[in-house]
Amino acid sequence: MPTETTKGTDRCETHPGTPSVADCGRCGRALCIACAVPVRGAVLGPECLPPDVAAEVLPQPAQRAPIPRWWAVTGIALMVLVGSTLFAWTRFGVASGWFGAWGIPLRWSMVTAVAGVLALGLWVMTRRAPGRGIAGALVMLSVVAGAGAELSILNPPPFARATVAPWVAVISAAIAAGAALTTVLRIWRTSAPRARQSPDVR
C-alpha cells in the first residue's frame, strides 16, 4: 500500500504539537518525523512495526543492575537494626515507650540509633553499585551500632531491664557487619586480578 505524504497542517496523532510527515502504511495514522519508520519501501508507525524490526528500531528499556547478594543482606540487616530502635528498649523508665533507643537523656542506645540510620542511608544511596570504601564504612558503622546496643543491655537505666529490641539490634548489626565485610572482600578479589594485569608504567 503506497504511503501518502500528509499536508503540512496535519499533526502527528502521538505528538499533536508536531507536524506530520507521512501516514502509516498499515493503519493510516498521521506520523511525525520521530514516529515514521521506513520499512521495506513503506512508512510505518511504532505500533505497526513487525516484531523483528521493532526489536532493532525501538529503544529497549534500560536494565537495572541487580543488587549484589551480600550487599542486599547488608541492607536487610540494617533495616531490621533501624527498625529495632522504634520499639521499647527497657521494660520500665525513659526507654520503655516507642522510639525507645532515641531521646534524652543521652544513652548508649542513641549510638546504635544514629550509627544505624547513617549506615542505612549510605546503603540506600549505593545499593546498586557498592564501593569498597562505602562497604568498609558500613562495617565500621555496624560494629559501632552493635557495640552501642550491647552496652545499653549491660548498662540499662536505673531500675530498668532491657527488652528484646536491643538484642535484635546486636544480632542484626553483626549480620550487617559480616555481610558488608564479605562485600569488601568480594570487591577486592574482583579488582585484584585487574590490577595484576595492568602494565606497570614508570
Biotite code that builds the C-alpha atoms (Angstrom):
import biotite.structure as struc

atoms = struc.array([
    struc.Atom([0.000, 0.000, 0.000], chain_id="A", res_id=1, res_name="MET", atom_name="CA", element="C"),
    struc.Atom([1.667, 3.266, -1.033], chain_id="A", res_id=2, res_name="PRO", atom_name="CA", element="C"),
    struc.Atom([2.276, 5.797, 1.653], chain_id="A", res_id=3, res_name="THR", atom_name="CA", element="C"),
    struc.Atom([0.935, 9.273, 1.097], chain_id="A", res_id=4, res_name="GLU", atom_name="CA", element="C"),
    struc.Atom([2.640, 12.340, 2.456], chain_id="A", res_id=5, res_name="THR", atom_name="CA", element="C"),
    struc.Atom([0.214, 14.375, 4.541], chain_id="A", res_id=6, res_name="THR", atom_name="CA", element="C"),
    struc.Atom([-0.343, 18.080, 4.361], chain_id="A", res_id=7, res_name="LYS", atom_name="CA", element="C"),
    struc.Atom([1.837, 20.371, 6.387], chain_id="A", res_id=8, res_name="GLY", atom_name="CA", element="C"),
    struc.Atom([-1.141, 21.414, 8.538], chain_id="A", res_id=9, res_name="THR", atom_name="CA", element="C"),
    struc.Atom([-1.759, 17.822, 9.740], chain_id="A", res_id=10, res_name="ASP", atom_name="CA", element="C"),
    struc.Atom([-0.470, 16.843, 13.156], chain_id="A", res_id=11, res_name="ARG", atom_name="CA", element="C"),
    struc.Atom([1.028, 13.611, 14.438], chain_id="A", res_id=12, res_name="CYS", atom_name="CA", element="C"),
    struc.Atom([-1.540, 11.601, 16.395], chain_id="A", res_id=13, res_name="GLU", atom_name="CA", element="C"),
    struc.Atom([1.006, 10.589, 19.024], chain_id="A", res_id=14, res_name="THR", atom_name="CA", element="C"),
    struc.Atom([2.650, 14.035, 19.250], chain_id="A", res_id=15, res_name="HIS", atom_name="CA", element="C"),
    struc.Atom([-0.099, 16.617, 18.466], chain_id="A", res_id=16, res_name="PRO", atom_name="CA", element="C"),
    struc.Atom([2.344, 19.506, 18.714], chain_id="A", res_id=17, res_name="GLY", atom_name="CA", element="C"),
    struc.Atom([4.477, 18.155, 15.845], chain_id="A", res_id=18, res_name="THR", atom_name="CA", element="C"),
    struc.Atom([3.562, 18.375, 12.125], chain_id="A", res_id=19, res_name="PRO", atom_name="CA", element="C"),
    struc.Atom([3.084, 15.019, 10.410], chain_id="A", res_id=20, res_name="SER", atom_name="CA", element="C"),
    struc.Atom([5.315, 13.970, 7.517], chain_id="A", res_id=21, res_name="VAL", atom_name="CA", element="C"),
    struc.Atom([3.545, 10.768, 6.422], chain_id="A", res_id=22, res_name="ALA", atom_name="CA", element="C"),
    struc.Atom([0.689, 8.372, 7.088], chain_id="A", res_id=23, res_name="ASP", atom_name="CA", element="C"),
    struc.Atom([1.290, 4.889, 8.453], chain_id="A", res_id=24, res_name="CYS", atom_name="CA", element="C"),
    struc.Atom([1.184, 2.388, 5.598], chain_id="A", res_id=25, res_name="GLY", atom_name="CA", element="C"),
    struc.Atom([-0.705, -0.104, 7.768], chain_id="A", res_id=26, res_name="ARG", atom_name="CA", element="C"),
    struc.Atom([-3.217, 1.824, 9.921], chain_id="A", res_id=27, res_name="CYS", atom_name="CA", element="C"),
    struc.Atom([-3.224, 5.236, 8.198], chain_id="A", res_id=28, res_name="GLY", atom_name="CA", element="C"),
    struc.Atom([-2.406, 7.293, 11.291], chain_id="A", res_id=29, res_name="ARG", atom_name="CA", element="C"),
    struc.Atom([-0.574, 10.596, 10.820], chain_id="A", res_id=30, res_name="ALA", atom_name="CA", element="C"),
    struc.Atom([3.093, 10.315, 11.814], chain_id="A", res_id=31, res_name="LEU", atom_name="CA", element="C"),
    struc.Atom([5.732, 12.904, 12.658], chain_id="A", res_id=32, res_name="CYS", atom_name="CA", element="C"),
    struc.Atom([9.400, 12.508, 11.775], chain_id="A", res_id=33, res_name="ILE", atom_name="CA", element="C"),
    struc.Atom([10.090, 10.830, 15.144], chain_id="A", res_id=34, res_name="ALA", atom_name="CA", element="C"),
    struc.Atom([7.328, 8.237, 14.699], chain_id="A", res_id=35, res_name="CYS", atom_name="CA", element="C"),
    struc.Atom([7.788, 7.478, 10.991], chain_id="A", res_id=36, res_name="ALA", atom_name="CA", element="C"),
    struc.Atom([9.948, 4.382, 10.444], chain_id="A", res_id=37, res_name="VAL", atom_name="CA", element="C"),
    struc.Atom([10.809, 3.416, 6.845], chain_id="A", res_id=38, res_name="PRO", atom_name="CA", element="C"),
    struc.Atom([10.432, -0.346, 6.389], chain_id="A", res_id=39, res_name="VAL", atom_name="CA", element="C"),
    struc.Atom([10.852, -2.104, 3.012], chain_id="A", res_id=40, res_name="ARG", atom_name="CA", element="C"),
    struc.Atom([9.645, 0.824, 0.922], chain_id="A", res_id=41, res_name="GLY", atom_name="CA", element="C"),
    struc.Atom([6.799, 1.802, 3.278], chain_id="A", res_id=42, res_name="ALA", atom_name="CA", element="C"),
    struc.Atom([6.497, 4.065, 6.315], chain_id="A", res_id=43, res_name="VAL", atom_name="CA", element="C"),
    struc.Atom([5.057, 2.530, 9.475], chain_id="A", res_id=44, res_name="LEU", atom_name="CA", element="C"),
    struc.Atom([4.314, 3.790, 12.969], chain_id="A", res_id=45, res_name="GLY", atom_name="CA", element="C"),
    struc.Atom([5.925, 2.189, 16.044], chain_id="A", res_id=46, res_name="PRO", atom_name="CA", element="C"),
    struc.Atom([2.787, 0.190, 16.903], chain_id="A", res_id=47, res_name="GLU", atom_name="CA", element="C"),
    struc.Atom([2.589, -1.321, 13.415], chain_id="A", res_id=48, res_name="CYS", atom_name="CA", element="C"),
    struc.Atom([6.197, -2.473, 13.101], chain_id="A", res_id=49, res_name="LEU", atom_name="CA", element="C"),
    struc.Atom([6.824, -6.217, 12.685], chain_id="A", res_id=50, res_name="PRO", atom_name="CA", element="C"),
    struc.Atom([8.309, -7.721, 15.892], chain_id="A", res_id=51, res_name="PRO", atom_name="CA", element="C"),
    struc.Atom([11.724, -8.376, 14.361], chain_id="A", res_id=52, res_name="ASP", atom_name="CA", element="C"),
    struc.Atom([12.011, -4.783, 13.124], chain_id="A", res_id=53, res_name="VAL", atom_name="CA", element="C"),
    struc.Atom([10.641, -3.282, 16.361], chain_id="A", res_id=54, res_name="ALA", atom_name="CA", element="C"),
    struc.Atom([13.305, -5.065, 18.407], chain_id="A", res_id=55, res_name="ALA", atom_name="CA", element="C"),
    struc.Atom([16.031, -3.372, 16.350], chain_id="A", res_id=56, res_name="GLU", atom_name="CA", element="C"),
    struc.Atom([14.484, 0.075, 15.857], chain_id="A", res_id=57, res_name="VAL", atom_name="CA", element="C"),
    struc.Atom([12.653, 0.888, 19.090], chain_id="A", res_id=58, res_name="LEU", atom_name="CA", element="C"),
    struc.Atom([14.754, 1.779, 22.186], chain_id="A", res_id=59, res_name="PRO", atom_name="CA", element="C"),
    struc.Atom([14.814, -1.011, 24.747], chain_id="A", res_id=60, res_name="GLN", atom_name="CA", element="C"),
    struc.Atom([14.198, -0.188, 28.426], chain_id="A", res_id=61, res_name="PRO", atom_name="CA", element="C"),
    struc.Atom([17.422, 0.036, 30.372], chain_id="A", res_id=62, res_name="ALA", atom_name="CA", element="C"),
    struc.Atom([18.062, -2.965, 32.596], chain_id="A", res_id=63, res_name="GLN", atom_name="CA", element="C"),
    struc.Atom([18.609, -2.001, 36.212], chain_id="A", res_id=64, res_name="ARG", atom_name="CA", element="C"),
    struc.Atom([21.669, -3.571, 37.744], chain_id="A", res_id=65, res_name="ALA", atom_name="CA", element="C"),
    struc.Atom([20.711, -6.175, 40.366], chain_id="A", res_id=66, res_name="PRO", atom_name="CA", element="C"),
    struc.Atom([21.740, -5.600, 43.952], chain_id="A", res_id=67, res_name="ILE", atom_name="CA", element="C"),
    struc.Atom([24.658, -7.909, 44.842], chain_id="A", res_id=68, res_name="PRO", atom_name="CA", element="C"),
    struc.Atom([23.541, -10.724, 47.157], chain_id="A", res_id=69, res_name="ARG", atom_name="CA", element="C"),
    struc.Atom([25.672, -9.927, 50.194], chain_id="A", res_id=70, res_name="TRP", atom_name="CA", element="C"),
    struc.Atom([25.025, -6.222, 49.776], chain_id="A", res_id=71, res_name="TRP", atom_name="CA", element="C"),
    struc.Atom([21.286, -6.969, 49.835], chain_id="A", res_id=72, res_name="ALA", atom_name="CA", element="C"),
    struc.Atom([21.796, -8.948, 53.068], chain_id="A", res_id=73, res_name="VAL", atom_name="CA", element="C"),
    struc.Atom([23.584, -5.900, 54.494], chain_id="A", res_id=74, res_name="THR", atom_name="CA", element="C"),
    struc.Atom([20.640, -3.669, 53.629], chain_id="A", res_id=75, res_name="GLY", atom_name="CA", element="C"),
    struc.Atom([18.040, -6.036, 55.108], chain_id="A", res_id=76, res_name="ILE", atom_name="CA", element="C"),
    struc.Atom([20.032, -6.363, 58.325], chain_id="A", res_id=77, res_name="ALA", atom_name="CA", element="C"),
    struc.Atom([20.364, -2.576, 58.593], chain_id="A", res_id=78, res_name="LEU", atom_name="CA", element="C"),
    struc.Atom([16.618, -2.157, 58.093], chain_id="A", res_id=79, res_name="MET", atom_name="CA", element="C"),
    struc.Atom([15.983, -4.575, 60.953], chain_id="A", res_id=80, res_name="VAL", atom_name="CA", element="C"),
    struc.Atom([18.567, -2.720, 63.044], chain_id="A", res_id=81, res_name="LEU", atom_name="CA", element="C"),
    struc.Atom([16.941, 0.667, 62.493], chain_id="A", res_id=82, res_name="VAL", atom_name="CA", element="C"),
    struc.Atom([13.503, -0.871, 62.969], chain_id="A", res_id=83, res_name="GLY", atom_name="CA", element="C"),
    struc.Atom([14.518, -2.185, 66.404], chain_id="A", res_id=84, res_name="SER", atom_name="CA", element="C"),
    struc.Atom([15.152, 1.396, 67.572], chain_id="A", res_id=85, res_name="THR", atom_name="CA", element="C"),
    struc.Atom([11.463, 2.192, 67.103], chain_id="A", res_id=86, res_name="LEU", atom_name="CA", element="C"),
    struc.Atom([10.385, -0.131, 69.918], chain_id="A", res_id=87, res_name="PHE", atom_name="CA", element="C"),
    struc.Atom([10.844, -0.056, 73.688], chain_id="A", res_id=88, res_name="ALA", atom_name="CA", element="C"),
    struc.Atom([14.399, -0.834, 74.819], chain_id="A", res_id=89, res_name="TRP", atom_name="CA", element="C"),
    struc.Atom([13.627, -1.205, 78.524], chain_id="A", res_id=90, res_name="THR", atom_name="CA", element="C"),
    struc.Atom([10.681, -2.601, 80.454], chain_id="A", res_id=91, res_name="ARG", atom_name="CA", element="C"),
    struc.Atom([10.468, 0.477, 82.698], chain_id="A", res_id=92, res_name="PHE", atom_name="CA", element="C"),
    struc.Atom([11.683, 4.058, 82.658], chain_id="A", res_id=93, res_name="GLY", atom_name="CA", element="C"),
    struc.Atom([12.640, 6.515, 79.917], chain_id="A", res_id=94, res_name="VAL", atom_name="CA", element="C"),
    struc.Atom([13.292, 3.937, 77.178], chain_id="A", res_id=95, res_name="ALA", atom_name="CA", element="C"),
    struc.Atom([10.118, 1.901, 77.727], chain_id="A", res_id=96, res_name="SER", atom_name="CA", element="C"),
    struc.Atom([7.955, 3.641, 75.100], chain_id="A", res_id=97, res_name="GLY", atom_name="CA", element="C"),
    struc.Atom([8.022, 3.902, 71.324], chain_id="A", res_id=98, res_name="TRP", atom_name="CA", element="C"),
    struc.Atom([11.364, 5.039, 69.855], chain_id="A", res_id=99, res_name="PHE", atom_name="CA", element="C"),
    struc.Atom([12.982, 3.675, 72.986], chain_id="A", res_id=100, res_name="GLY", atom_name="CA", element="C"),
    struc.Atom([16.519, 3.961, 71.608], chain_id="A", res_id=101, res_name="ALA", atom_name="CA", element="C"),
    struc.Atom([16.107, 7.673, 70.946], chain_id="A", res_id=102, res_name="TRP", atom_name="CA", element="C"),
    struc.Atom([15.678, 10.678, 73.198], chain_id="A", res_id=103, res_name="GLY", atom_name="CA", element="C"),
    struc.Atom([17.020, 12.487, 76.202], chain_id="A", res_id=104, res_name="ILE", atom_name="CA", element="C"),
    struc.Atom([18.952, 11.814, 78.395], chain_id="A", res_id=105, res_name="PRO", atom_name="CA", element="C"),
    struc.Atom([21.660, 10.529, 76.061], chain_id="A", res_id=106, res_name="LEU", atom_name="CA", element="C"),
    struc.Atom([22.170, 6.786, 76.364], chain_id="A", res_id=107, res_name="ARG", atom_name="CA", element="C"),
    struc.Atom([24.199, 4.053, 74.667], chain_id="A", res_id=108, res_name="TRP", atom_name="CA", element="C"),
    struc.Atom([21.118, 3.223, 72.618], chain_id="A", res_id=109, res_name="SER", atom_name="CA", element="C"),
    struc.Atom([21.481, 6.596, 70.878], chain_id="A", res_id=110, res_name="MET", atom_name="CA", element="C"),
    struc.Atom([24.829, 5.419, 69.495], chain_id="A", res_id=111, res_name="VAL", atom_name="CA", element="C"),
    struc.Atom([23.055, 2.438, 67.968], chain_id="A", res_id=112, res_name="THR", atom_name="CA", element="C"),
    struc.Atom([20.247, 4.554, 66.552], chain_id="A", res_id=113, res_name="ALA", atom_name="CA", element="C"),
    struc.Atom([22.453, 7.214, 64.963], chain_id="A", res_id=114, res_name="VAL", atom_name="CA", element="C"),
    struc.Atom([25.009, 4.743, 63.575], chain_id="A", res_id=115, res_name="ALA", atom_name="CA", element="C"),
    struc.Atom([22.210, 2.551, 62.204], chain_id="A", res_id=116, res_name="GLY", atom_name="CA", element="C"),
    struc.Atom([20.468, 5.418, 60.420], chain_id="A", res_id=117, res_name="VAL", atom_name="CA", element="C"),
    struc.Atom([23.755, 6.653, 58.917], chain_id="A", res_id=118, res_name="LEU", atom_name="CA", element="C"),
    struc.Atom([24.622, 3.147, 57.721], chain_id="A", res_id=119, res_name="ALA", atom_name="CA", element="C"),
    struc.Atom([21.193, 2.565, 56.215], chain_id="A", res_id=120, res_name="LEU", atom_name="CA", element="C"),
    struc.Atom([21.336, 5.939, 54.450], chain_id="A", res_id=121, res_name="GLY", atom_name="CA", element="C"),
    struc.Atom([24.710, 5.082, 52.905], chain_id="A", res_id=122, res_name="LEU", atom_name="CA", element="C"),
    struc.Atom([23.410, 1.679, 51.839], chain_id="A", res_id=123, res_name="TRP", atom_name="CA", element="C"),
    struc.Atom([20.320, 3.165, 50.161], chain_id="A", res_id=124, res_name="VAL", atom_name="CA", element="C"),
    struc.Atom([22.436, 5.647, 48.190], chain_id="A", res_id=125, res_name="MET", atom_name="CA", element="C"),
    struc.Atom([24.814, 2.945, 46.920], chain_id="A", res_id=126, res_name="THR", atom_name="CA", element="C"),
    struc.Atom([22.564, -0.132, 46.876], chain_id="A", res_id=127, res_name="ARG", atom_name="CA", element="C"),
    struc.Atom([23.051, -0.854, 43.142], chain_id="A", res_id=128, res_name="ARG", atom_name="CA", element="C"),
    struc.Atom([26.798, -0.214, 42.923], chain_id="A", res_id=129, res_name="ALA", atom_name="CA", element="C"),
    struc.Atom([28.588, -0.660, 46.240], chain_id="A", res_id=130, res_name="PRO", atom_name="CA", element="C"),
    struc.Atom([32.173, 0.521, 46.501], chain_id="A", res_id=131, res_name="GLY", atom_name="CA", element="C"),
    struc.Atom([34.906, -0.871, 48.730], chain_id="A", res_id=132, res_name="ARG", atom_name="CA", element="C"),
    struc.Atom([35.127, 2.356, 50.728], chain_id="A", res_id=133, res_name="GLY", atom_name="CA", element="C"),
    struc.Atom([31.379, 2.557, 51.357], chain_id="A", res_id=134, res_name="ILE", atom_name="CA", element="C"),
    struc.Atom([31.208, -1.132, 52.267], chain_id="A", res_id=135, res_name="ALA", atom_name="CA", element="C"),
    struc.Atom([34.120, -0.623, 54.691], chain_id="A", res_id=136, res_name="GLY", atom_name="CA", element="C"),
    struc.Atom([32.336, 2.353, 56.254], chain_id="A", res_id=137, res_name="ALA", atom_name="CA", element="C"),
    struc.Atom([29.242, 0.193, 56.736], chain_id="A", res_id=138, res_name="LEU", atom_name="CA", element="C"),
    struc.Atom([31.336, -2.438, 58.502], chain_id="A", res_id=139, res_name="VAL", atom_name="CA", element="C"),
    struc.Atom([32.556, 0.199, 60.970], chain_id="A", res_id=140, res_name="MET", atom_name="CA", element="C"),
    struc.Atom([29.107, 1.757, 61.476], chain_id="A", res_id=141, res_name="LEU", atom_name="CA", element="C"),
    struc.Atom([27.542, -1.655, 62.026], chain_id="A", res_id=142, res_name="SER", atom_name="CA", element="C"),
    struc.Atom([30.185, -2.537, 64.620], chain_id="A", res_id=143, res_name="VAL", atom_name="CA", element="C"),
    struc.Atom([29.581, 0.788, 66.402], chain_id="A", res_id=144, res_name="VAL", atom_name="CA", element="C"),
    struc.Atom([25.809, 0.219, 66.328], chain_id="A", res_id=145, res_name="ALA", atom_name="CA", element="C"),
    struc.Atom([26.206, -3.292, 67.716], chain_id="A", res_id=146, res_name="GLY", atom_name="CA", element="C"),
    struc.Atom([28.554, -2.074, 70.445], chain_id="A", res_id=147, res_name="ALA", atom_name="CA", element="C"),
    struc.Atom([26.065, 0.625, 71.463], chain_id="A", res_id=148, res_name="GLY", atom_name="CA", element="C"),
    struc.Atom([23.285, -1.951, 71.698], chain_id="A", res_id=149, res_name="ALA", atom_name="CA", element="C"),
    struc.Atom([25.466, -4.311, 73.734], chain_id="A", res_id=150, res_name="GLU", atom_name="CA", element="C"),
    struc.Atom([26.435, -1.519, 76.135], chain_id="A", res_id=151, res_name="LEU", atom_name="CA", element="C"),
    struc.Atom([22.801, -0.485, 76.513], chain_id="A", res_id=152, res_name="SER", atom_name="CA", element="C"),
    struc.Atom([21.980, -4.081, 77.537], chain_id="A", res_id=153, res_name="ILE", atom_name="CA", element="C"),
    struc.Atom([24.824, -4.149, 80.072], chain_id="A", res_id=154, res_name="LEU", atom_name="CA", element="C"),
    struc.Atom([24.086, -0.626, 81.376], chain_id="A", res_id=155, res_name="ASN", atom_name="CA", element="C"),
    struc.Atom([20.309, -0.059, 81.327], chain_id="A", res_id=156, res_name="PRO", atom_name="CA", element="C"),
    struc.Atom([18.747, 2.985, 83.029], chain_id="A", res_id=157, res_name="PRO", atom_name="CA", element="C"),
    struc.Atom([18.272, 2.691, 86.810], chain_id="A", res_id=158, res_name="PRO", atom_name="CA", element="C"),
    struc.Atom([15.625, 0.175, 87.891], chain_id="A", res_id=159, res_name="PHE", atom_name="CA", element="C"),
    struc.Atom([15.115, -0.961, 84.287], chain_id="A", res_id=160, res_name="ALA", atom_name="CA", element="C"),
    struc.Atom([15.815, -4.102, 82.325], chain_id="A", res_id=161, res_name="ARG", atom_name="CA", element="C"),
    struc.Atom([16.472, -4.500, 78.605], chain_id="A", res_id=162, res_name="ALA", atom_name="CA", element="C"),
    struc.Atom([13.753, -5.779, 76.274], chain_id="A", res_id=163, res_name="THR", atom_name="CA", element="C"),
    struc.Atom([14.276, -7.957, 73.196], chain_id="A", res_id=164, res_name="VAL", atom_name="CA", element="C"),
    struc.Atom([14.809, -4.875, 70.930], chain_id="A", res_id=165, res_name="ALA", atom_name="CA", element="C"),
    struc.Atom([18.486, -4.253, 71.820], chain_id="A", res_id=166, res_name="PRO", atom_name="CA", element="C"),
    struc.Atom([19.220, -7.974, 71.369], chain_id="A", res_id=167, res_name="TRP", atom_name="CA", element="C"),
    struc.Atom([17.689, -7.769, 67.883], chain_id="A", res_id=168, res_name="VAL", atom_name="CA", element="C"),
    struc.Atom([19.905, -4.741, 67.229], chain_id="A", res_id=169, res_name="ALA", atom_name="CA", element="C"),
    struc.Atom([23.037, -6.640, 68.326], chain_id="A", res_id=170, res_name="VAL", atom_name="CA", element="C"),
    struc.Atom([22.251, -9.603, 66.065], chain_id="A", res_id=171, res_name="ILE", atom_name="CA", element="C"),
    struc.Atom([21.258, -7.519, 63.033], chain_id="A", res_id=172, res_name="SER", atom_name="CA", element="C"),
    struc.Atom([24.341, -5.290, 63.448], chain_id="A", res_id=173, res_name="ALA", atom_name="CA", element="C"),
    struc.Atom([26.568, -8.378, 63.489], chain_id="A", res_id=174, res_name="ALA", atom_name="CA", element="C"),
    struc.Atom([24.891, -9.717, 60.328], chain_id="A", res_id=175, res_name="ILE", atom_name="CA", element="C"),
    struc.Atom([25.209, -6.323, 58.609], chain_id="A", res_id=176, res_name="ALA", atom_name="CA", element="C"),
    struc.Atom([28.898, -6.064, 59.544], chain_id="A", res_id=177, res_name="ALA", atom_name="CA", element="C"),
    struc.Atom([29.622, -9.593, 58.308], chain_id="A", res_id=178, res_name="GLY", atom_name="CA", element="C"),
    struc.Atom([27.746, -9.122, 55.029], chain_id="A", res_id=179, res_name="ALA", atom_name="CA", element="C"),
    struc.Atom([29.394, -5.750, 54.394], chain_id="A", res_id=180, res_name="ALA", atom_name="CA", element="C"),
    struc.Atom([32.817, -7.252, 55.117], chain_id="A", res_id=181, res_name="LEU", atom_name="CA", element="C"),
    struc.Atom([32.057, -10.056, 52.655], chain_id="A", res_id=182, res_name="THR", atom_name="CA", element="C"),
    struc.Atom([31.181, -7.395, 50.083], chain_id="A", res_id=183, res_name="THR", atom_name="CA", element="C"),
    struc.Atom([34.517, -5.654, 50.711], chain_id="A", res_id=184, res_name="VAL", atom_name="CA", element="C"),
    struc.Atom([36.394, -8.930, 50.181], chain_id="A", res_id=185, res_name="LEU", atom_name="CA", element="C"),
    struc.Atom([34.455, -9.753, 47.011], chain_id="A", res_id=186, res_name="ARG", atom_name="CA", element="C"),
    struc.Atom([35.139, -6.297, 45.535], chain_id="A", res_id=187, res_name="ILE", atom_name="CA", element="C"),
    struc.Atom([38.816, -6.646, 46.455], chain_id="A", res_id=188, res_name="TRP", atom_name="CA", element="C"),
    struc.Atom([39.054, -10.085, 44.833], chain_id="A", res_id=189, res_name="ARG", atom_name="CA", element="C"),
    struc.Atom([37.443, -8.919, 41.592], chain_id="A", res_id=190, res_name="THR", atom_name="CA", element="C"),
    struc.Atom([39.620, -5.794, 41.374], chain_id="A", res_id=191, res_name="SER", atom_name="CA", element="C"),
    struc.Atom([42.898, -7.527, 42.309], chain_id="A", res_id=192, res_name="ALA", atom_name="CA", element="C"),
    struc.Atom([43.267, -9.535, 39.032], chain_id="A", res_id=193, res_name="PRO", atom_name="CA", element="C"),
    struc.Atom([42.739, -6.353, 37.004], chain_id="A", res_id=194, res_name="ARG", atom_name="CA", element="C"),
    struc.Atom([45.477, -4.618, 38.995], chain_id="A", res_id=195, res_name="ALA", atom_name="CA", element="C"),
    struc.Atom([47.853, -7.502, 38.297], chain_id="A", res_id=196, res_name="ARG", atom_name="CA", element="C"),
    struc.Atom([47.037, -7.473, 34.590], chain_id="A", res_id=197, res_name="GLN", atom_name="CA", element="C"),
    struc.Atom([47.576, -3.735, 34.189], chain_id="A", res_id=198, res_name="SER", atom_name="CA", element="C"),
    struc.Atom([51.098, -2.883, 32.938], chain_id="A", res_id=199, res_name="PRO", atom_name="CA", element="C"),
    struc.Atom([53.495, -1.220, 35.339], chain_id="A", res_id=200, res_name="ASP", atom_name="CA", element="C"),
    struc.Atom([54.027, 2.261, 33.929], chain_id="A", res_id=201, res_name="VAL", atom_name="CA", element="C"),
    struc.Atom([57.078, 4.081, 35.242], chain_id="A", res_id=202, res_name="ARG", atom_name="CA", element="C"),
])
